[in-house]
Amino acid sequence: MTADPSPAPPPPARRRWLGAALTLLLIAAMVAGAVYLVQRAKTPAAAGPSAGRRAARVADSAVAAAAAG
């Protein structure tokens, strides 16, 4: 058994370009996600996990009560 001494040919330039573009796109998405999480962490926390939904229901019921009476 003899090993093939010649190395594999490099991939075509188009394939390398596509890989580089996808890598940059992935890095940009990760940076955008990190910025979003950091900015979200700077805002004050709500009263609880469903505080926003609860406030919306109270507002909707107040509007419905005002419209009915």
PDB file of N, CA, C, O and CB in Angstrom:
ATOM      1  N   MET A   1       0.838  -1.175   0.000  1.00  0.00           N
ATOM      2  CA  MET A   1       0.000   0.000   0.000  1.00  0.00           C
ATOM      3  C   MET A   1       0.887   1.244   0.000  1.00  0.00           C
ATOM      4  O   MET A   1       1.749   1.416   0.862  1.00  0.00           O
ATOM      5  CB  MET A   1      -0.956  -0.005   1.215  1.00  0.00           C
ATOM      6  N   THR A   2       0.660   2.070  -0.954  1.00  0.00           N
ATOM      7  CA  THR A   2       1.422   3.314  -1.018  1.00  0.00           C
ATOM      8  C   THR A   2       0.460   4.483  -0.902  1.00  0.00           C
ATOM      9  O   THR A   2      -0.624   4.482  -1.486  1.00  0.00           O
ATOM     10  CB  THR A   2       2.247   3.403  -2.334  1.00  0.00           C
ATOM     11  N   ALA A   3       0.877   5.469  -0.144  1.00  0.00           N
ATOM     12  CA  ALA A   3       0.057   6.663   0.028  1.00  0.00           C
ATOM     13  C   ALA A   3       0.264   7.601  -1.153  1.00  0.00           C
ATOM     14  O   ALA A   3       1.345   7.653  -1.739  1.00  0.00           O
ATOM     15  CB  ALA A   3       0.395   7.379   1.357  1.00  0.00           C
ATOM     16  N   ASP A   4      -0.762   8.324  -1.486  1.00  0.00           N
ATOM     17  CA  ASP A   4      -0.668   9.275  -2.587  1.00  0.00           C
ATOM     18  C   ASP A   4       0.115  10.500  -2.115  1.00  0.00           C
ATOM     19  O   ASP A   4      -0.354  11.216  -1.230  1.00  0.00           O
ATOM     20  CB  ASP A   4      -2.087   9.681  -3.101  1.00  0.00           C
ATOM     21  N   PRO A   5       1.296  10.761  -2.682  1.00  0.00           N
ATOM     22  CA  PRO A   5       2.121  11.864  -2.185  1.00  0.00           C
ATOM     23  C   PRO A   5       1.606  13.240  -2.591  1.00  0.00           C
ATOM     24  O   PRO A   5       2.007  14.237  -1.991  1.00  0.00           O
ATOM     25  CB  PRO A   5       3.528  11.700  -2.675  1.00  0.00           C
ATOM     26  N   SER A   6       0.733  13.326  -3.586  1.00  0.00           N
ATOM     27  CA  SER A   6       0.270  14.652  -4.017  1.00  0.00           C
ATOM     28  C   SER A   6      -0.883  15.118  -3.129  1.00  0.00           C
ATOM     29  O   SER A   6      -1.811  14.352  -2.868  1.00  0.00           O
ATOM     30  CB  SER A   6      -0.172  14.625  -5.507  1.00  0.00           C
ATOM     31  N   PRO A   7      -0.831  16.378  -2.660  1.00  0.00           N
ATOM     32  CA  PRO A   7      -1.927  16.894  -1.822  1.00  0.00           C
ATOM     33  C   PRO A   7      -3.178  17.146  -2.656  1.00  0.00           C
ATOM     34  O   PRO A   7      -3.121  17.242  -3.882  1.00  0.00           O
ATOM     35  CB  PRO A   7      -1.499  18.194  -1.112  1.00  0.00           C
ATOM     36  N   ALA A   8      -4.289  17.247  -1.971  1.00  0.00           N
ATOM     37  CA  ALA A   8      -5.556  17.503  -2.657  1.00  0.00           C
ATOM     38  C   ALA A   8      -5.540  18.918  -3.229  1.00  0.00           C
ATOM     39  O   ALA A   8      -4.985  19.827  -2.611  1.00  0.00           O
ATOM     40  CB  ALA A   8      -6.764  17.312  -1.691  1.00  0.00           C
ATOM     41  N   PRO A   9      -6.137  19.111  -4.388  1.00  0.00           N
ATOM     42  CA  PRO A   9      -6.149  20.463  -4.964  1.00  0.00           C
ATOM     43  C   PRO A   9      -7.027  21.394  -4.123  1.00  0.00           C
ATOM     44  O   PRO A   9      -7.999  20.942  -3.517  1.00  0.00           O
ATOM     45  CB  PRO A   9      -6.656  20.426  -6.432  1.00  0.00           C
ATOM     46  N   PRO A  10      -6.695  22.690  -4.081  1.00  0.00           N
ATOM     47  CA  PRO A  10      -7.502  23.628  -3.293  1.00  0.00           C
ATOM     48  C   PRO A  10      -8.889  23.780  -3.906  1.00  0.00           C
ATOM     49  O   PRO A  10      -9.059  23.572  -5.107  1.00  0.00           O
ATOM     50  CB  PRO A  10      -6.807  25.005  -3.201  1.00  0.00           C
ATOM     51  N   PRO A  11      -9.878  24.138  -3.098  1.00  0.00           N
ATOM     52  CA  PRO A  11     -11.229  24.311  -3.633  1.00  0.00           C
ATOM     53  C   PRO A  11     -11.263  25.497  -4.600  1.00  0.00           C
ATOM     54  O   PRO A  11     -10.412  26.382  -4.519  1.00  0.00           O
ATOM     55  CB  PRO A  11     -12.250  24.517  -2.484  1.00  0.00           C
ATOM     56  N   PRO A  12     -12.220  25.523  -5.492  1.00  0.00           N
ATOM     57  CA  PRO A  12     -12.320  26.641  -6.428  1.00  0.00           C
ATOM     58  C   PRO A  12     -12.511  27.969  -5.687  1.00  0.00           C
ATOM     59  O   PRO A  12     -12.995  27.996  -4.555  1.00  0.00           O
ATOM     60  CB  PRO A  12     -13.482  26.410  -7.406  1.00  0.00           C
ATOM     61  N   ALA A  13     -12.130  29.050  -6.330  1.00  0.00           N
ATOM     62  CA  ALA A  13     -12.211  30.377  -5.697  1.00  0.00           C
ATOM     63  C   ALA A  13     -13.644  30.726  -5.332  1.00  0.00           C
ATOM     64  O   ALA A  13     -13.874  31.378  -4.313  1.00  0.00           O
ATOM     65  CB  ALA A  13     -11.635  31.453  -6.626  1.00  0.00           C
ATOM     66  N   ARG A  14     -14.613  30.308  -6.138  1.00  0.00           N
ATOM     67  CA  ARG A  14     -16.012  30.637  -5.849  1.00  0.00           C
ATOM     68  C   ARG A  14     -16.460  29.992  -4.539  1.00  0.00           C
ATOM     69  O   ARG A  14     -17.184  30.618  -3.765  1.00  0.00           O
ATOM     70  CB  ARG A  14     -16.924  30.180  -7.005  1.00  0.00           C
ATOM     71  N   ARG A  15     -16.053  28.779  -4.283  1.00  0.00           N
ATOM     72  CA  ARG A  15     -16.437  28.089  -3.061  1.00  0.00           C
ATOM     73  C   ARG A  15     -15.809  28.770  -1.842  1.00  0.00           C
ATOM     74  O   ARG A  15     -16.450  28.888  -0.798  1.00  0.00           O
ATOM     75  CB  ARG A  15     -16.019  26.608  -3.125  1.00  0.00           C
ATOM     76  N   ARG A  16     -14.563  29.216  -1.974  1.00  0.00           N
ATOM     77  CA  ARG A  16     -13.914  29.926  -0.864  1.00  0.00           C
ATOM     78  C   ARG A  16     -14.627  31.241  -0.586  1.00  0.00           C
ATOM     79  O   ARG A  16     -14.794  31.619   0.573  1.00  0.00           O
ATOM     80  CB  ARG A  16     -12.424  30.185  -1.177  1.00  0.00           C
ATOM     81  N   TRP A  17     -15.048  31.940  -1.628  1.00  0.00           N
ATOM     82  CA  TRP A  17     -15.755  33.208  -1.478  1.00  0.00           C
ATOM     83  C   TRP A  17     -17.081  32.988  -0.752  1.00  0.00           C
ATOM     84  O   TRP A  17     -17.449  33.763   0.130  1.00  0.00           O
ATOM     85  CB  TRP A  17     -15.995  33.865  -2.857  1.00  0.00           C
ATOM     86  N   LEU A  18     -17.787  31.936  -1.125  1.00  0.00           N
ATOM     87  CA  LEU A  18     -19.066  31.633  -0.490  1.00  0.00           C
ATOM     88  C   LEU A  18     -18.872  31.308   0.991  1.00  0.00           C
ATOM     89  O   LEU A  18     -19.651  31.756   1.832  1.00  0.00           O
ATOM     90  CB  LEU A  18     -19.757  30.461  -1.207  1.00  0.00           C
ATOM     91  N   GLY A  19     -17.857  30.547   1.304  1.00  0.00           N
ATOM     92  CA  GLY A  19     -17.580  30.215   2.704  1.00  0.00           C
ATOM     93  C   GLY A  19     -17.227  31.443   3.516  1.00  0.00           C
ATOM     94  O   GLY A  19     -17.658  31.579   4.662  1.00  0.00           O
ATOM     95  N   ALA A  20     -16.445  32.340   2.930  1.00  0.00           N
ATOM     96  CA  ALA A  20     -16.076  33.570   3.631  1.00  0.00           C
ATOM     97  C   ALA A  20     -17.307  34.453   3.845  1.00  0.00           C
ATOM     98  O   ALA A  20     -17.462  35.046   4.912  1.00  0.00           O
ATOM     99  CB  ALA A  20     -14.993  34.341   2.843  1.00  0.00           C
ATOM    100  N   ALA A  21     -18.170  34.542   2.853  1.00  0.00           N
ATOM    101  CA  ALA A  21     -19.378  35.365   2.985  1.00  0.00           C
ATOM    102  C   ALA A  21     -20.298  34.796   4.061  1.00  0.00           C
ATOM    103  O   ALA A  21     -20.854  35.548   4.862  1.00  0.00           O
ATOM    104  CB  ALA A  21     -20.127  35.453   1.637  1.00  0.00           C
ATOM    105  N   LEU A  22     -20.462  33.486   4.084  1.00  0.00           N
ATOM    106  CA  LEU A  22     -21.314  32.875   5.099  1.00  0.00           C
ATOM    107  C   LEU A  22     -20.732  33.049   6.496  1.00  0.00           C
ATOM    108  O   LEU A  22     -21.472  33.243   7.460  1.00  0.00           O
ATOM    109  CB  LEU A  22     -21.513  31.395   4.799  1.00  0.00           C
ATOM    110  N   THR A  23     -19.419  32.980   6.607  1.00  0.00           N
ATOM    111  CA  THR A  23     -18.762  33.176   7.902  1.00  0.00           C
ATOM    112  C   THR A  23     -18.977  34.592   8.406  1.00  0.00           C
ATOM    113  O   THR A  23     -19.300  34.796   9.576  1.00  0.00           O
ATOM    114  CB  THR A  23     -17.261  32.876   7.800  1.00  0.00           C
ATOM    115  N   LEU A  24     -18.797  35.580   7.520  1.00  0.00           N
ATOM    116  CA  LEU A  24     -19.020  36.974   7.913  1.00  0.00           C
ATOM    117  C   LEU A  24     -20.479  37.222   8.286  1.00  0.00           C
ATOM    118  O   LEU A  24     -20.765  37.974   9.218  1.00  0.00           O
ATOM    119  CB  LEU A  24     -18.604  37.917   6.781  1.00  0.00           C
ATOM    120  N   LEU A  25     -21.393  36.596   7.566  1.00  0.00           N
ATOM    121  CA  LEU A  25     -22.815  36.742   7.882  1.00  0.00           C
ATOM    122  C   LEU A  25     -23.129  36.151   9.255  1.00  0.00           C
ATOM    123  O   LEU A  25     -23.898  36.739  10.017  1.00  0.00           O
ATOM    124  CB  LEU A  25     -23.679  36.064   6.801  1.00  0.00           C
ATOM    125  N   LEU A  26     -22.555  35.017   9.574  1.00  0.00           N
ATOM    126  CA  LEU A  26     -22.764  34.392  10.878  1.00  0.00           C
ATOM    127  C   LEU A  26     -22.187  35.262  11.999  1.00  0.00           C
ATOM    128  O   LEU A  26     -22.819  35.432  13.042  1.00  0.00           O
ATOM    129  CB  LEU A  26     -22.126  32.991  10.909  1.00  0.00           C
ATOM    130  N   ILE A  27     -21.001  35.805  11.787  1.00  0.00           N
ATOM    131  CA  ILE A  27     -20.391  36.671  12.802  1.00  0.00           C
ATOM    132  C   ILE A  27     -21.224  37.930  12.998  1.00  0.00           C
ATOM    133  O   ILE A  27     -21.415  38.372  14.131  1.00  0.00           O
ATOM    134  CB  ILE A  27     -18.949  37.045  12.404  1.00  0.00           C
ATOM    135  N   ALA A  28     -21.725  38.517  11.904  1.00  0.00           N
ATOM    136  CA  ALA A  28     -22.559  39.710  12.012  1.00  0.00           C
ATOM    137  C   ALA A  28     -23.852  39.405  12.780  1.00  0.00           C
ATOM    138  O   ALA A  28     -24.302  40.227  13.578  1.00  0.00           O
ATOM    139  CB  ALA A  28     -22.887  40.260  10.611  1.00  0.00           C
ATOM    140  N   ALA A  29     -24.445  38.239  12.546  1.00  0.00           N
ATOM    141  CA  ALA A  29     -25.661  37.860  13.265  1.00  0.00           C
ATOM    142  C   ALA A  29     -25.376  37.668  14.748  1.00  0.00           C
ATOM    143  O   ALA A  29     -26.196  38.037  15.589  1.00  0.00           O
ATOM    144  CB  ALA A  29     -26.258  36.579  12.672  1.00  0.00           C
ATOM    145  N   MET A  30     -24.227  37.096  15.074  1.00  0.00           N
ATOM    146  CA  MET A  30     -23.878  36.897  16.487  1.00  0.00           C
ATOM    147  C   MET A  30     -23.627  38.229  17.188  1.00  0.00           C
ATOM    148  O   MET A  30     -24.017  38.410  18.341  1.00  0.00           O
ATOM    149  CB  MET A  30     -22.638  35.998  16.612  1.00  0.00           C
ATOM    150  N   VAL A  31     -22.975  39.162  16.491  1.00  0.00           N
ATOM    151  CA  VAL A  31     -22.728  40.480  17.073  1.00  0.00           C
ATOM    152  C   VAL A  31     -24.047  41.218  17.279  1.00  0.00           C
ATOM    153  O   VAL A  31     -24.253  41.846  18.317  1.00  0.00           O
ATOM    154  CB  VAL A  31     -21.783  41.308  16.172  1.00  0.00           C
ATOM    155  N   ALA A  32     -24.939  41.143  16.294  1.00  0.00           N
ATOM    156  CA  ALA A  32     -26.240  41.802  16.428  1.00  0.00           C
ATOM    157  C   ALA A  32     -27.036  41.212  17.593  1.00  0.00           C
ATOM    158  O   ALA A  32     -27.688  41.949  18.332  1.00  0.00           O
ATOM    159  CB  ALA A  32     -27.043  41.674  15.122  1.00  0.00           C
ATOM    160  N   GLY A  33     -26.987  39.906  17.759  1.00  0.00           N
ATOM    161  CA  GLY A  33     -27.670  39.273  18.886  1.00  0.00           C
ATOM    162  C   GLY A  33     -27.079  39.693  20.222  1.00  0.00           C
ATOM    163  O   GLY A  33     -27.810  39.900  21.190  1.00  0.00           O
ATOM    164  N   ALA A  34     -25.764  39.818  20.278  1.00  0.00           N
ATOM    165  CA  ALA A  34     -25.117  40.253  21.519  1.00  0.00           C
ATOM    166  C   ALA A  34     -25.491  41.687  21.856  1.00  0.00           C
ATOM    167  O   ALA A  34     -25.762  42.002  23.014  1.00  0.00           O
ATOM    168  CB  ALA A  34     -23.596  40.123  21.405  1.00  0.00           C
ATOM    169  N   VAL A  35     -25.508  42.562  20.850  1.00  0.00           N
ATOM    170  CA  VAL A  35     -25.888  43.960  21.080  1.00  0.00           C
ATOM    171  C   VAL A  35     -27.333  44.033  21.562  1.00  0.00           C
ATOM    172  O   VAL A  35     -27.651  44.798  22.472  1.00  0.00           O
ATOM    173  CB  VAL A  35     -25.704  44.802  19.789  1.00  0.00           C
ATOM    174  N   TYR A  36     -28.201  43.240  20.951  1.00  0.00           N
ATOM    175  CA  TYR A  36     -29.604  43.229  21.360  1.00  0.00           C
ATOM    176  C   TYR A  36     -29.735  42.794  22.822  1.00  0.00           C
ATOM    177  O   TYR A  36     -30.467  43.419  23.590  1.00  0.00           O
ATOM    178  CB  TYR A  36     -30.425  42.294  20.447  1.00  0.00           C
ATOM    179  N   LEU A  37     -29.036  41.736  23.207  1.00  0.00           N
ATOM    180  CA  LEU A  37     -29.139  41.252  24.580  1.00  0.00           C
ATOM    181  C   LEU A  37     -28.575  42.255  25.580  1.00  0.00           C
ATOM    182  O   LEU A  37     -29.124  42.417  26.670  1.00  0.00           O
ATOM    183  CB  LEU A  37     -28.418  39.923  24.721  1.00  0.00           C
ATOM    184  N   VAL A  38     -27.488  42.928  25.220  1.00  0.00           N
ATOM    185  CA  VAL A  38     -26.909  43.922  26.122  1.00  0.00           C
ATOM    186  C   VAL A  38     -27.851  45.107  26.273  1.00  0.00           C
ATOM    187  O   VAL A  38     -28.056  45.596  27.384  1.00  0.00           O
ATOM    188  CB  VAL A  38     -25.534  44.392  25.607  1.00  0.00           C
ATOM    189  N   GLN A  39     -28.425  45.573  25.169  1.00  0.00           N
ATOM    190  CA  GLN A  39     -29.333  46.715  25.247  1.00  0.00           C
ATOM    191  C   GLN A  39     -30.602  46.337  26.016  1.00  0.00           C
ATOM    192  O   GLN A  39     -31.147  47.155  26.757  1.00  0.00           O
ATOM    193  CB  GLN A  39     -29.691  47.218  23.831  1.00  0.00           C
ATOM    194  N   ARG A  40     -31.067  45.107  25.841  1.00  0.00           N
ATOM    195  CA  ARG A  40     -32.262  44.663  26.557  1.00  0.00           C
ATOM    196  C   ARG A  40     -31.985  44.578  28.054  1.00  0.00           C
ATOM    197  O   ARG A  40     -32.869  44.855  28.865  1.00  0.00           O
ATOM    198  CB  ARG A  40     -32.737  43.298  26.025  1.00  0.00           C
ATOM    199  N   ALA A  41     -30.778  44.201  28.421  1.00  0.00           N
ATOM    200  CA  ALA A  41     -30.427  44.069  29.834  1.00  0.00           C
ATOM    201  C   ALA A  41     -30.340  45.440  30.512  1.00  0.00           C
ATOM    202  O   ALA A  41     -30.469  45.527  31.733  1.00  0.00           O
ATOM    203  CB  ALA A  41     -29.095  43.319  29.982  1.00  0.00           C
ATOM    204  N   LYS A  42     -30.123  46.506  29.744  1.00  0.00           N
ATOM    205  CA  LYS A  42     -30.022  47.846  30.324  1.00  0.00           C
ATOM    206  C   LYS A  42     -31.381  48.426  30.692  1.00  0.00           C
ATOM    207  O   LYS A  42     -31.445  49.358  31.494  1.00  0.00           O
ATOM    208  CB  LYS A  42     -29.321  48.775  29.361  1.00  0.00           C
ATOM    209  N   THR A  43     -32.471  47.905  30.131  1.00  0.00           N
ATOM    210  CA  THR A  43     -33.800  48.425  30.439  1.00  0.00           C
ATOM    211  C   THR A  43     -34.255  47.889  31.790  1.00  0.00           C
ATOM    212  O   THR A  43     -33.859  46.789  32.174  1.00  0.00           O
ATOM    213  CB  THR A  43     -34.815  48.045  29.331  1.00  0.00           C
ATOM    214  N   PRO A  44     -35.076  48.641  32.521  1.00  0.00           N
ATOM    215  CA  PRO A  44     -35.550  48.157  33.822  1.00  0.00           C
ATOM    216  C   PRO A  44     -36.412  46.907  33.656  1.00  0.00           C
ATOM    217  O   PRO A  44     -37.152  46.760  32.683  1.00  0.00           O
ATOM    218  CB  PRO A  44     -36.348  49.256  34.549  1.00  0.00           C
ATOM    219  N   ALA A  45     -36.295  46.035  34.614  1.00  0.00           N
ATOM    220  CA  ALA A  45     -37.039  44.779  34.560  1.00  0.00           C
ATOM    221  C   ALA A  45     -38.513  45.023  34.866  1.00  0.00           C
ATOM    222  O   ALA A  45     -38.858  45.936  35.617  1.00  0.00           O
ATOM    223  CB  ALA A  45     -36.449  43.755  35.549  1.00  0.00           C
ATOM    224  N   ALA A  46     -39.362  44.213  34.288  1.00  0.00           N
ATOM    225  CA  ALA A  46     -40.799  44.295  34.549  1.00  0.00           C
ATOM    226  C   ALA A  46     -41.094  43.650  35.906  1.00  0.00           C
ATOM    227  O   ALA A  46     -40.210  43.054  36.521  1.00  0.00           O
ATOM    228  CB  ALA A  46     -41.618  43.599  33.410  1.00  0.00           C
ATOM    229  N   ALA A  47     -42.331  43.773  36.364  1.00  0.00           N
ATOM    230  CA  ALA A  47     -42.713  43.231  37.665  1.00  0.00           C
ATOM    231  C   ALA A  47     -42.656  41.707  37.684  1.00  0.00           C
ATOM    232  O   ALA A  47     -42.441  41.109  38.738  1.00  0.00           O
ATOM    233  CB  ALA A  47     -44.110  43.700  38.035  1.00  0.00           C
ATOM    234  N   GLY A  48     -42.841  41.094  36.560  1.00  0.00           N
ATOM    235  CA  GLY A  48     -42.810  39.640  36.491  1.00  0.00           C
ATOM    236  C   GLY A  48     -42.781  39.196  35.051  1.00  0.00           C
ATOM    237  O   GLY A  48     -42.802  40.032  34.148  1.00  0.00           O
ATOM    238  N   PRO A  49     -42.731  37.897  34.814  1.00  0.00           N
ATOM    239  CA  PRO A  49     -42.623  37.424  33.438  1.00  0.00           C
ATOM    240  C   PRO A  49     -43.851  37.737  32.590  1.00  0.00           C
ATOM    241  O   PRO A  49     -43.737  37.858  31.370  1.00  0.00           O
ATOM    242  CB  PRO A  49     -42.381  35.948  33.434  1.00  0.00           C
ATOM    243  N   SER A  50     -45.015  37.869  33.204  1.00  0.00           N
ATOM    244  CA  SER A  50     -46.213  38.153  32.414  1.00  0.00           C
ATOM    245  C   SER A  50     -46.783  39.531  32.729  1.00  0.00           C
ATOM    246  O   SER A  50     -47.976  39.759  32.527  1.00  0.00           O
ATOM    247  CB  SER A  50     -47.272  37.088  32.663  1.00  0.00           C
ATOM    248  N   ALA A  51     -45.967  40.442  33.213  1.00  0.00           N
ATOM    249  CA  ALA A  51     -46.461  41.768  33.591  1.00  0.00           C
ATOM    250  C   ALA A  51     -46.989  42.523  32.386  1.00  0.00           C
ATOM    251  O   ALA A  51     -48.003  43.212  32.492  1.00  0.00           O
ATOM    252  CB  ALA A  51     -45.359  42.575  34.268  1.00  0.00           C
ATOM    253  N   GLY A  52     -46.339  42.413  31.265  1.00  0.00           N
ATOM    254  CA  GLY A  52     -46.784  43.109  30.068  1.00  0.00           C
ATOM    255  C   GLY A  52     -48.128  42.605  29.589  1.00  0.00           C
ATOM    256  O   GLY A  52     -48.981  43.401  29.197  1.00  0.00           O
ATOM    257  N   ARG A  53     -48.329  41.323  29.612  1.00  0.00           N
ATOM    258  CA  ARG A  53     -49.612  40.759  29.180  1.00  0.00           C
ATOM    259  C   ARG A  53     -50.717  41.129  30.158  1.00  0.00           C
ATOM    260  O   ARG A  53     -51.845  41.414  29.754  1.00  0.00           O
ATOM    261  CB  ARG A  53     -49.514  39.230  29.045  1.00  0.00           C
ATOM    262  N   ARG A  54     -50.390  41.123  31.439  1.00  0.00           N
ATOM    263  CA  ARG A  54     -51.379  41.465  32.441  1.00  0.00           C
ATOM    264  C   ARG A  54     -51.811  42.924  32.287  1.00  0.00           C
ATOM    265  O   ARG A  54     -53.000  43.230  32.375  1.00  0.00           O
ATOM    266  CB  ARG A  54     -50.824  41.211  33.847  1.00  0.00           C
ATOM    267  N   ALA A  55     -50.870  43.809  32.063  1.00  0.00           N
ATOM    268  CA  ALA A  55     -51.189  45.221  31.890  1.00  0.00           C
ATOM    269  C   ALA A  55     -52.037  45.430  30.645  1.00  0.00           C
ATOM    270  O   ALA A  55     -52.937  46.270  30.644  1.00  0.00           O
ATOM    271  CB  ALA A  55     -49.908  46.056  31.806  1.00  0.00           C
ATOM    272  N   ALA A  56     -51.765  44.686  29.598  1.00  0.00           N
ATOM    273  CA  ALA A  56     -52.560  44.820  28.374  1.00  0.00           C
ATOM    274  C   ALA A  56     -53.995  44.349  28.609  1.00  0.00           C
ATOM    275  O   ALA A  56     -54.942  44.956  28.109  1.00  0.00           O
ATOM    276  CB  ALA A  56     -51.919  44.018  27.223  1.00  0.00           C
ATOM    277  N   ARG A  57     -54.150  43.264  29.371  1.00  0.00           N
ATOM    278  CA  ARG A  57     -55.510  42.790  29.655  1.00  0.00           C
ATOM    279  C   ARG A  57     -56.277  43.787  30.500  1.00  0.00           C
ATOM    280  O   ARG A  57     -57.468  43.997  30.269  1.00  0.00           O
ATOM    281  CB  ARG A  57     -55.470  41.437  30.362  1.00  0.00           C
ATOM    282  N   VAL A  58     -55.628  44.407  31.473  1.00  0.00           N
ATOM    283  CA  VAL A  58     -56.289  45.404  32.323  1.00  0.00           C
ATOM    284  C   VAL A  58     -56.702  46.593  31.475  1.00  0.00           C
ATOM    285  O   VAL A  58     -57.808  47.112  31.628  1.00  0.00           O
ATOM    286  CB  VAL A  58     -55.359  45.858  33.483  1.00  0.00           C
ATOM    287  N   ALA A  59     -55.818  47.033  30.574  1.00  0.00           N
ATOM    288  CA  ALA A  59     -56.148  48.162  29.711  1.00  0.00           C
ATOM    289  C   ALA A  59     -57.307  47.805  28.779  1.00  0.00           C
ATOM    290  O   ALA A  59     -58.201  48.623  28.559  1.00  0.00           O
ATOM    291  CB  ALA A  59     -54.917  48.594  28.894  1.00  0.00           C
ATOM    292  N   ASP A  60     -57.295  46.598  28.237  1.00  0.00           N
ATOM    293  CA  ASP A  60     -58.384  46.171  27.343  1.00  0.00           C
ATOM    294  C   ASP A  60     -59.702  46.107  28.090  1.00  0.00           C
ATOM    295  O   ASP A  60     -60.735  46.497  27.547  1.00  0.00           O
ATOM    296  CB  ASP A  60     -58.071  44.802  26.717  1.00  0.00           C
ATOM    297  N   SER A  61     -59.689  45.625  29.323  1.00  0.00           N
ATOM    298  CA  SER A  61     -60.929  45.530  30.081  1.00  0.00           C
ATOM    299  C   SER A  61     -61.430  46.933  30.468  1.00  0.00           C
ATOM    300  O   SER A  61     -62.638  47.160  30.532  1.00  0.00           O
ATOM    301  CB  SER A  61     -60.721  44.658  31.345  1.00  0.00           C
ATOM    302  N   ALA A  62     -60.511  47.869  30.723  1.00  0.00           N
ATOM    303  CA  ALA A  62     -60.916  49.232  31.024  1.00  0.00           C
ATOM    304  C   ALA A  62     -61.548  49.889  29.821  1.00  0.00           C
ATOM    305  O   ALA A  62     -62.531  50.619  29.950  1.00  0.00           O
ATOM    306  CB  ALA A  62     -59.734  50.046  31.499  1.00  0.00           C
ATOM    307  N   VAL A  63     -60.989  49.637  28.646  1.00  0.00           N
ATOM    308  CA  VAL A  63     -61.553  50.195  27.401  1.00  0.00           C
ATOM    309  C   VAL A  63     -62.924  49.580  27.144  1.00  0.00           C
ATOM    310  O   VAL A  63     -63.851  50.280  26.738  1.00  0.00           O
ATOM    311  CB  VAL A  63     -60.602  49.935  26.184  1.00  0.00           C
ATOM    312  N   ALA A  64     -63.058  48.296  27.374  1.00  0.00           N
ATOM    313  CA  ALA A  64     -64.346  47.619  27.151  1.00  0.00           C
ATOM    314  C   ALA A  64     -65.394  48.138  28.146  1.00  0.00           C
ATOM    315  O   ALA A  64     -66.556  48.321  27.784  1.00  0.00           O
ATOM    316  CB  ALA A  64     -64.187  46.071  27.290  1.00  0.00           C
ATOM    317  N   ALA A  65     -64.988  48.369  29.371  1.00  0.00           N
ATOM    318  CA  ALA A  65     -65.928  48.884  30.375  1.00  0.00           C
ATOM    319  C   ALA A  65     -66.357  50.303  30.028  1.00  0.00           C
ATOM    320  O   ALA A  65     -67.522  50.659  30.202  1.00  0.00           O
ATOM    321  CB  ALA A  65     -65.295  48.850  31.781  1.00  0.00           C
ATOM    322  N   ALA A  66     -65.432  51.110  29.541  1.00  0.00           N
ATOM    323  CA  ALA A  66     -65.778  52.479  29.176  1.00  0.00           C
ATOM    324  C   ALA A  66     -66.698  52.513  27.956  1.00  0.00           C
ATOM    325  O   ALA A  66     -67.579  53.366  27.858  1.00  0.00           O
ATOM    326  CB  ALA A  66     -64.512  53.289  28.902  1.00  0.00           C
ATOM    327  N   ALA A  67     -66.488  51.594  27.044  1.00  0.00           N
ATOM    328  CA  ALA A  67     -67.323  51.540  25.846  1.00  0.00           C
ATOM    329  C   ALA A  67     -68.712  51.025  26.174  1.00  0.00           C
ATOM    330  O   ALA A  67     -69.689  51.434  25.546  1.00  0.00           O
ATOM    331  CB  ALA A  67     -66.676  50.658  24.783  1.00  0.00           C
ATOM    332  N   ALA A  68     -68.812  50.132  27.151  1.00  0.00           N
ATOM    333  CA  ALA A  68     -70.114  49.544  27.498  1.00  0.00           C
ATOM    334  C   ALA A  68     -70.947  50.495  28.352  1.00  0.00           C
ATOM    335  O   ALA A  68     -72.176  50.432  28.328  1.00  0.00           O
ATOM    336  CB  ALA A  68     -69.918  48.217  28.241  1.00  0.00           C
ATOM    337  N   GLY A  69     -70.313  51.345  29.081  1.00  0.00           N
ATOM    338  CA  GLY A  69     -71.131  52.107  30.013  1.00  0.00           C
ATOM    339  C   GLY A  69     -70.896  53.524  29.946  1.00  0.00           C
ATOM    340  O   GLY A  69     -71.521  54.289  30.681  1.00  0.00           O
TER     341      GLY A  69
END
